[in-house]
Amino acid sequence: MMLNYGVIGCGMMGQEHLRNIALLSNAQVGAIFEPDPVMRQRAAELAPEAEFVNSIDDLLSFEAINCLLIASPNHLHLKQLEQVAAVRPLPVLVEKPLFTVLDEMRRIEALRQSYPAPIWVAMEYRYMPPVARLINEVDEATGGVRMLTIREHRFPFLQKVGHWNRFNHQTGGTLVEKCCHFFDLMRHILKSDPVRVMASGGQAVNHLDEVYEGRRPDIWDNAYVLVDFASGARAMLELCMFAEGARYQEEISAIGAKGKIECKVPGPGRFWPEHLGEPPVAQVIVSPRDPKGPRRIDIPVDPQLLEAGDHNGSTFYQHQRFMKAVLGQGQTEVTVSDGSWAVLMGLAAQHSAITGQAVDISPAGFAAFENTSCVAVG
């Protein structure tokens, strides 16, 4: 069976999806809805066989498509999923985050319960080869993770259509927009749900002199987040978005009674300075307590996959697995529940940083948080 994608949104991330779909066997893009003329032209160059339509309803009436990709701005995801559910509920790969304010969580849960086809939330970071290697070996290397640290030192937010990613009310806030990936990794690696979130964050360097239609961006560029889990494990996120000079963009460290495993992931190759030679290669390092002696493994990625996107080849591997789920040959690995938890953790972190108080998101404490939180604004 050939997967024939209908695509909603072809900005920067949507175009990365198009490049990776083109590398798949038995997959193509049949129809695209992209209202911005510049993005539409770029998408046409990447998917010349696709037919362009003028609305989501037109896309859903395109009989040849048999699955969907939603890669529109964050605040549109839930509304578009509900429209798809009402008209033609095809299997869908939807970009993160699933929603941007807490009162939408009940809507996404209602959709999850009634939707008859797979909904896969695009958490690409799970499928970066060095991160996937860490996930596969973490229990053996650590004997059970008790401490997990994720660091992302990266470049500022890039320019997007209409500057939508400069404002919390359209993104959910940085700790939702950017960091839901990392909160998903925390739950996935620790195999446990969070119970308490504490955070400090703000806007220190980036976008301070920008003005769009009389408004200054309020998106944050740095944060620390601590998360306690039901299992007793704890995790920390360190985010800095004015550190593009770093050799590695993501570094993950997991430690348990038996030892430590970590991975180091370089940023997009297109940002690596040419005068420094070849970009760094991702690594996994295993450091047992006994016998002592770190073991470093290079994790090279197919250059064609690196060229196709900014996520260390993960977008391609994600689509491979999504294809199996659509064809009934595999499970939906990143579920609506996973996506909802990641957003909830991000919203709790935003709230904690704003109020200076820890947020209880355990089953016993969630109602109190739900009553005090509405939208993540800084």
C-alpha positions as CSV (number, residue, x, y, z in Angstrom):
1,M,0.0,0.0,0.0
2,M,1.2,3.5,-0.9
3,L,0.9,6.2,1.8
4,N,-0.5,9.3,0.1
5,Y,-0.2,12.2,2.5
6,G,-2.4,15.2,2.8
7,V,-0.4,18.0,4.4
8,I,-1.7,20.9,6.5
9,G,1.0,23.6,6.8
10,C,4.3,23.7,5.0
11,G,6.4,26.2,6.8
12,M,9.9,25.4,8.0
13,M,9.0,22.1,9.8
14,G,6.4,21.1,7.2
15,Q,9.1,21.4,4.5
16,E,11.4,19.2,6.6
17,H,8.6,16.6,6.6
18,L,8.3,16.9,2.8
19,R,12.0,16.3,2.3
20,N,11.8,13.2,4.5
21,I,8.6,11.8,3.0
22,A,10.4,12.0,-0.4
23,L,13.1,9.6,0.9
24,L,10.6,7.0,1.9
25,S,9.6,4.1,-0.3
26,N,5.9,3.6,-0.8
27,A,5.0,7.2,0.2
28,Q,4.2,10.4,-1.5
29,V,2.4,13.7,-1.0
30,G,-0.9,14.0,-2.7
31,A,-2.3,17.3,-1.6
32,I,-1.2,20.3,0.4
33,F,-3.0,23.2,2.2
34,E,-0.6,26.1,2.8
35,P,-2.1,29.6,2.8
36,D,1.1,31.5,2.8
37,P,2.3,32.1,-0.9
38,V,6.0,32.0,-0.1
39,M,5.8,28.8,1.8
40,R,3.4,27.4,-0.8
41,Q,6.0,28.0,-3.5
42,R,8.8,26.4,-1.5
43,A,6.6,23.4,-0.8
44,A,5.8,23.1,-4.5
45,E,9.5,22.8,-5.3
46,L,9.9,20.0,-2.7
47,A,6.7,18.1,-3.7
48,P,6.0,19.0,-7.4
49,E,3.5,16.1,-7.8
50,A,1.2,17.4,-5.0
51,E,-2.0,19.3,-5.7
52,F,-2.5,22.5,-3.8
53,V,-5.9,23.3,-2.3
54,N,-7.4,26.3,-0.7
55,S,-8.9,24.9,2.5
56,I,-8.7,22.0,4.9
57,D,-12.2,20.9,3.7
58,D,-10.8,20.8,0.1
59,L,-7.9,18.7,1.3
60,L,-10.1,16.2,3.1
61,S,-12.3,15.9,0.0
62,F,-9.2,14.8,-2.0
63,E,-10.1,11.1,-2.3
64,A,-6.6,9.8,-3.1
65,I,-5.0,10.8,0.3
66,N,-5.1,8.1,3.0
67,C,-3.2,9.8,5.8
68,L,-2.5,13.4,7.1
69,L,0.4,15.5,8.4
70,I,-0.4,18.6,10.4
71,A,2.5,21.0,10.7
72,S,0.7,24.3,11.2
73,P,1.4,26.8,14.0
74,N,0.9,25.5,17.5
75,H,-2.4,27.2,18.4
76,L,-4.1,25.7,15.3
77,H,-3.4,22.0,16.0
78,L,-6.3,21.2,18.2
79,K,-8.9,23.0,16.1
80,Q,-7.6,21.4,12.9
81,L,-7.6,17.9,14.5
82,E,-11.3,18.5,15.6
83,Q,-12.1,19.5,12.0
84,V,-10.5,16.4,10.6
85,A,-12.3,14.3,13.2
86,A,-15.7,15.8,12.2
87,V,-15.2,15.4,8.4
88,R,-12.8,12.6,7.6
89,P,-10.8,11.0,10.5
90,L,-7.8,9.7,8.6
91,P,-4.6,8.5,10.3
92,V,-2.7,11.6,11.3
93,L,0.8,12.6,12.3
94,V,0.5,15.9,14.1
95,E,3.3,18.2,15.1
96,K,3.8,19.1,18.8
97,P,2.4,20.6,20.9
98,L,-1.1,19.2,20.8
99,F,-2.6,22.2,22.5
100,T,-1.4,25.4,24.1
101,V,-3.6,26.2,27.1
102,L,-4.7,24.0,29.9
103,D,-8.5,24.3,29.3
104,E,-8.0,22.6,25.9
105,M,-6.8,19.4,27.6
106,R,-10.3,18.1,28.1
107,R,-11.0,18.6,24.4
108,I,-8.0,16.7,23.3
109,E,-9.0,13.8,25.7
110,A,-12.5,13.7,24.2
111,L,-11.0,13.6,20.7
112,R,-8.6,10.8,21.8
113,Q,-11.5,8.6,23.0
114,S,-13.6,8.9,19.9
115,Y,-11.0,9.1,17.1
116,P,-11.2,5.8,15.1
117,A,-7.7,6.0,13.4
118,P,-4.1,6.4,14.7
119,I,-3.0,9.8,15.9
120,W,0.8,10.0,16.2
121,V,2.3,13.1,18.0
122,A,5.5,14.2,16.3
123,M,8.1,13.9,19.1
124,E,11.1,13.6,16.8
125,Y,13.7,13.7,19.5
126,R,12.9,10.1,20.5
127,Y,14.2,9.0,17.1
128,M,17.5,10.8,17.0
129,P,19.9,7.9,16.6
130,P,22.0,8.8,19.7
131,V,18.9,9.4,21.8
132,A,17.4,6.1,20.6
133,R,20.6,4.3,21.5
134,L,20.5,5.8,25.0
135,I,16.8,4.8,25.4
136,N,17.6,1.3,24.3
137,E,20.5,0.8,26.7
138,V,19.5,3.1,29.6
139,D,18.2,0.4,32.0
140,E,21.1,-1.9,31.5
141,A,23.7,0.9,31.9
142,T,22.1,2.4,35.0
143,G,20.4,-0.4,36.7
144,G,17.3,1.9,36.8
145,V,17.5,5.6,36.4
146,R,17.3,7.7,39.5
147,M,18.6,11.0,38.0
148,L,18.0,12.3,34.5
149,T,19.4,15.6,33.1
150,I,18.7,17.1,29.7
151,R,20.6,20.1,28.5
152,E,19.8,22.0,25.3
153,H,22.2,24.8,24.3
154,R,21.0,26.1,20.9
155,F,20.3,29.0,18.6
156,P,17.4,31.4,19.0
157,F,14.0,30.9,17.6
158,L,14.0,31.2,13.8
159,Q,11.8,33.5,11.8
160,K,8.4,31.9,11.1
161,V,5.4,33.0,9.0
162,G,3.7,35.9,10.7
163,H,6.2,35.7,13.6
164,W,3.8,33.4,15.4
165,N,6.6,31.8,17.4
166,R,7.5,35.1,19.1
167,F,4.4,35.2,21.3
168,N,3.3,33.0,24.2
169,H,-0.4,33.1,23.3
170,Q,0.3,31.4,20.0
171,T,3.0,28.9,21.2
172,G,2.0,28.0,24.7
173,G,5.3,29.5,25.9
174,T,8.8,28.3,25.3
175,L,8.5,25.5,27.9
176,V,5.6,24.2,25.9
177,E,6.6,25.0,22.3
178,K,10.3,24.0,22.6
179,C,10.5,21.8,25.7
180,C,7.6,19.4,25.3
181,H,10.1,17.2,23.4
182,F,12.2,17.0,26.6
183,F,9.3,16.4,28.9
184,D,8.2,13.6,26.6
185,L,11.7,12.1,26.8
186,M,11.7,12.3,30.6
187,R,8.5,10.3,30.9
188,H,9.6,7.9,28.2
189,I,13.0,7.2,29.7
190,L,11.8,7.0,33.3
191,K,8.7,5.0,32.5
192,S,6.8,7.1,35.1
193,D,4.5,10.0,35.4
194,P,5.5,13.4,36.9
195,V,4.0,14.6,40.2
196,R,5.6,17.9,40.8
197,V,7.2,20.6,38.6
198,M,9.4,23.5,39.7
199,A,10.9,26.0,37.2
200,S,12.7,29.3,36.8
201,G,12.9,31.0,33.4
202,G,12.6,34.2,31.4
203,Q,13.7,36.3,28.5
204,A,17.3,37.5,28.9
205,V,18.9,38.1,25.5
206,N,16.8,37.2,22.4
207,H,14.2,39.2,20.6
208,L,14.4,42.1,23.0
209,D,14.6,44.8,20.3
210,E,12.0,43.2,18.0
211,V,8.5,44.7,17.5
212,Y,5.7,43.2,15.5
213,E,2.5,45.2,14.9
214,G,3.3,47.3,18.0
215,R,4.0,44.2,20.2
216,R,7.3,43.1,21.7
217,P,8.0,39.3,21.8
218,D,7.4,37.7,25.2
219,I,8.8,34.3,24.4
220,W,11.5,33.1,26.9
221,D,15.0,32.1,25.9
222,N,16.3,30.3,29.0
223,A,15.0,28.2,31.9
224,Y,15.7,25.5,34.5
225,V,13.0,23.0,35.2
226,L,13.0,20.3,38.0
227,V,10.5,17.4,37.8
228,D,9.7,14.8,40.5
229,F,8.3,11.5,39.3
230,A,6.0,9.0,40.9
231,S,8.7,6.4,40.8
232,G,10.9,8.6,43.0
233,A,13.2,9.5,40.2
234,R,13.9,13.2,39.4
235,A,14.8,15.0,36.2
236,M,16.2,18.4,35.3
237,L,16.0,20.4,32.1
238,E,18.5,23.2,31.3
239,L,17.6,25.3,28.3
240,C,19.6,28.2,26.8
241,M,18.6,29.6,23.4
242,F,21.6,31.9,23.0
243,A,24.3,29.3,23.0
244,E,24.6,28.4,19.3
245,G,28.4,28.4,19.7
246,A,28.4,25.1,21.6
247,R,29.8,22.0,20.0
248,Y,26.8,19.9,21.0
249,Q,23.2,21.1,21.0
250,E,21.6,18.4,23.2
251,E,23.2,16.5,26.0
252,I,21.3,13.8,28.0
253,S,22.6,12.1,31.1
254,A,21.0,9.2,33.0
255,I,22.4,7.8,36.2
256,G,21.5,4.9,38.5
257,A,23.0,2.7,41.0
258,K,24.9,0.7,38.4
259,G,26.3,3.5,36.3
260,K,25.8,6.4,33.9
261,I,24.9,6.7,30.2
262,E,24.9,10.0,28.3
263,C,24.5,11.1,24.7
264,K,25.7,14.2,22.9
265,V,23.8,15.4,19.8
266,P,25.2,18.1,17.4
267,G,22.9,20.9,16.1
268,P,21.9,21.3,12.5
269,G,24.9,20.9,10.2
270,R,23.8,24.0,8.2
271,F,24.7,26.1,11.2
272,W,28.2,24.6,11.8
273,P,31.0,27.0,10.8
274,E,32.8,25.9,7.7
275,H,36.2,27.0,8.9
276,L,36.0,24.4,11.7
277,G,35.8,21.6,9.3
278,E,33.4,18.7,9.5
279,P,30.5,19.0,12.0
280,P,30.8,16.9,15.1
281,V,29.5,13.3,15.2
282,A,26.9,12.3,17.8
283,Q,28.2,10.2,20.7
284,V,26.9,7.9,23.4
285,I,29.1,7.4,26.5
286,V,28.6,4.6,29.0
287,S,30.3,5.0,32.4
288,P,29.9,2.0,34.7
289,R,30.7,2.3,38.4
290,D,32.4,-1.1,38.5
291,P,34.7,-1.6,36.7
292,K,35.3,2.0,36.1
293,G,36.1,3.2,32.6
294,P,33.9,5.2,30.2
295,R,33.2,3.7,26.8
296,R,32.5,6.2,24.0
297,I,30.6,5.2,20.9
298,D,30.3,7.4,17.8
299,I,26.8,7.4,16.3
300,P,27.1,8.6,12.7
301,V,23.9,9.5,10.8
302,D,23.4,9.0,7.0
303,P,24.4,12.3,5.4
304,Q,21.3,12.2,3.2
305,L,19.1,12.2,6.4
306,L,21.2,15.0,7.9
307,E,20.7,17.1,4.8
308,A,16.9,16.4,4.8
309,G,16.3,18.2,8.2
310,D,17.5,19.8,11.4
311,H,16.8,16.9,13.8
312,N,19.7,14.4,13.3
313,G,17.8,12.2,11.0
314,S,14.9,11.6,13.4
315,T,12.1,12.9,11.1
316,F,12.8,10.1,8.6
317,Y,12.8,7.4,11.2
318,Q,9.6,8.8,12.7
319,H,7.8,8.6,9.4
320,Q,9.0,5.0,8.9
321,R,7.3,4.0,12.2
322,F,4.2,6.1,11.4
323,M,3.9,4.2,8.2
324,K,3.9,0.9,10.0
325,A,1.2,2.1,12.4
326,V,-1.0,3.2,9.5
327,L,-0.5,-0.1,7.7
328,G,-1.3,-2.1,10.9
329,Q,2.2,-3.4,11.1
330,G,3.1,-1.5,14.3
331,Q,1.8,0.5,17.2
332,T,1.3,4.2,17.6
333,E,4.5,4.9,19.6
334,V,3.8,8.5,20.6
335,T,0.1,8.7,21.6
336,V,-2.3,11.5,22.3
337,S,-1.8,10.7,26.0
338,D,2.0,11.1,25.6
339,G,1.5,14.4,23.8
340,S,-0.9,15.7,26.5
341,W,1.4,14.8,29.3
342,A,4.3,16.7,27.6
343,V,2.1,19.8,27.2
344,L,0.9,19.6,30.8
345,M,4.4,19.4,32.1
346,G,5.4,22.5,30.0
347,L,2.4,24.5,31.2
348,A,3.1,23.5,34.8
349,A,6.7,24.7,34.3
350,Q,5.6,28.0,32.8
351,H,3.2,28.5,35.7
352,S,5.9,27.6,38.3
353,A,8.3,30.1,36.8
354,I,5.7,32.8,36.7
355,T,4.4,32.3,40.3
356,G,7.6,31.1,42.0
357,Q,5.8,28.1,43.3
358,A,6.1,24.4,42.7
359,V,3.1,22.9,40.8
360,D,1.5,19.6,41.9
361,I,0.3,17.7,38.9
362,S,-0.3,14.4,40.7
363,P,-3.8,13.0,40.5
364,A,-4.5,14.5,43.9
365,G,-3.1,18.0,43.0
366,F,-4.2,18.5,39.4
367,A,-7.6,20.0,40.1
368,A,-6.0,22.9,42.1
369,F,-3.6,23.6,39.2
370,E,-6.4,23.4,36.7
371,N,-8.3,26.0,38.7
372,T,-5.4,28.5,38.8
373,S,-3.9,28.2,35.4
374,C,-5.3,29.5,32.1
375,V,-2.7,30.6,29.6
376,A,1.1,30.6,29.8
377,V,2.2,34.2,29.7
378,G,5.4,35.7,30.9
